[in-house]
Amino acid sequence: MRRWRKAWKRRVKALLGVSRVADIPTSFVVWHGASLLDGAHIMAVATCVREVSKNGKVGDAINIGIYRVDRSPLDAWTSEAIRSICPDSCQHRSDKHGDCYVNWGRLTASWAGVRERLDIQPPAGFWSGAMVRFGMAGDPAAVPLHVWETIASECKGWMGYTAHWRELSREWSHIFMASVSNRVDFERAEEAKWRAYWATEDSASDAIAEDLGVRACLSHSHGLECIACQGCDGTRLDSAGKRASFYNPLHGPVGGKRRRIANAI
């Protein structure tokens, strides 16, 4: 499912006026400004722009992460600065369960490589034909909706989630899944007309999700890459309200341990 990238690179070279793939930036700042969560200076950074993403679950996509400009990702994760990019409603945040799947320590290089180049912006049409992952780190709700709408209007497909869905307008649900961690929040999200992505803590929650008609994440159930599924793109193409929500067993080093403990009780 990496066939999109060859044609996309050819188009982007023409847009940028360069002759070599090596002249396409490795990463760049998509947007920077005041966080919608607390007003701190943050930036949305695109990575895996020139190189193929090696994420085995997601597949090859351009990844957009959200970071504080003045604090490294790891420093933000281990301090109150995380509140600028991850909302209080995220139960996986470092000051809550701390079981975020993101390895924040590995993001320093991409953060350091772009923070002095905040004003480099992609030209119109840059995203056309690309597969994009919104919020590889951080929550997209920290960034204005128009940033995501612009990219979504051009790209071939995307995936994105927000834990801040309770405080957001319905327009956000057209692009993002509501990130939930229990049955109560799942039912609230569905009532509010969001499609949900439920990180289930134990096997009992898996069974409840199945009974409620929630579909198992196809990466978990069938080993399908996210870019092939393209199911986590909010309510677009869902005027009849028939697209299912998803659940996925809690995973990652900390999340997986929590799930094993919960299943053993």
C-alpha positions, 0 to 999 in steps of 0.5 A, a space after each residue: 500500500 505504498 504506491 501512493 508515494 511514488 506519484 506523490 513525490 513526482 508531483 511534489 518535486 514539481 511543486 517545489 521546483 526541485 529535480 531530486 527526491 533528496 531535495 524534498 524536506 525530511 520534516 517541516 512545520 505545518 503550523 505553529 501558534 497558540 495552543 487551543 488547550 492552554 495558549 502555549 506556543 506549539 507546532 504541528 510537525 510533519 515527519 516521514 515526508 521524504 522517507 517511507 514510514 516504517 510503522 508496521 501497524 499504520 503503514 506508510 503515511 506522513 505523520 503529523 505530531 504536535 509539540 511544544 516549541 520551547 520544550 523537547 517532547 520528552 521534557 514535555 511528557 515528563 512535566 506540566 508542559 504536556 497539558 499544552 498538547 494533550 488535553 486533561 481528558 486523555 487518560 493515557 497522559 503522563 500524569 494519569 495512567 501514563 500508558 501512551 503508546 508514543 515513545 516521546 524520547 524518540 521524537 527529540 531529533 525531529 523536534 530539534 530539526 525544525 524548531 528553528 524553521 517555523 515559517 517554512 510552509 508547504 505550497 497548495 496541493 502539497 498533500 494531494 495524493 498523500 496518506 496522512 496520520 493526524 496526531 502521531 504525538 499529541 492531540 489534534 485538538 490543540 491545533 485549529 481545525 482549519 489546519 486539519 481541514 485544509 490537509 484533509 481536503 487535499 490528501 488521499 486519506 487520513 486517520 486521526 483521534 482526539 480525547 478532547 471530543 467532549 469540548 469540541 464542535 460537531 465539525 471536528 467529528 467529520 475528521 476525527 474519531 473520539 478517543 474513549 477508554 470505557 463504556 460510558 464515554 463510548 456511549 456518550 460519544 455515539 450519542 453526540 454523533 461521533 464515531 469512537 475508537 475505544 482502547 479496551 482495558 481487558 477482555 471483558 471490555 472487548 466482549 462488551 464492545 462486541 455486544 454493542 456492535 463495535 468493530 474490532 480494529 482491523 489491524 488487531 483482528 486481521 493484521 491490516 495496515 491502517 492506510 489500507 483500512 482507512 476506517 479512522 477518518 471520522 464521519 466523512 462518507 457517513 451521511 447515513 450514520 452506518 459506519 461502525 466505531 472501533 475498539 482495540 485492546 490497550 497496547 504498548 509497553 505500559 498499556 499492554 502491562 495494564 491489560 495483562 494485570 486487568 485480565 489476571 484479576 
